[in-house]
């Protein structure tokens, strides 16, 4: 989604200010703002579902995820997924 498509001059100024503010707060404040009391809500099933950080590219999503993971204690665990199955005789 592009915020500037169809925007008038006044809206473009507001969008520019918002963009500058968003870039200035950095990952730390962004995570704390969107996920207040993160550690207290780790077992709350609706906590993450009800909050979202939008990002334009996957690289930014990965950066925010890495930053958020710094708040969590314990060993990191990776879960793999697949969009399709490779069916071959004997592997099912």
Secondary structure, DSSP 8 states (H G I E B T S, - for coil): --TTTT--HHHHHHHHHHHHHHHHHHHHHHHHHHTTTTGGGTT-HHHHHT-----SSHHHHHHHHHHHHTT--S--------SS----TT--
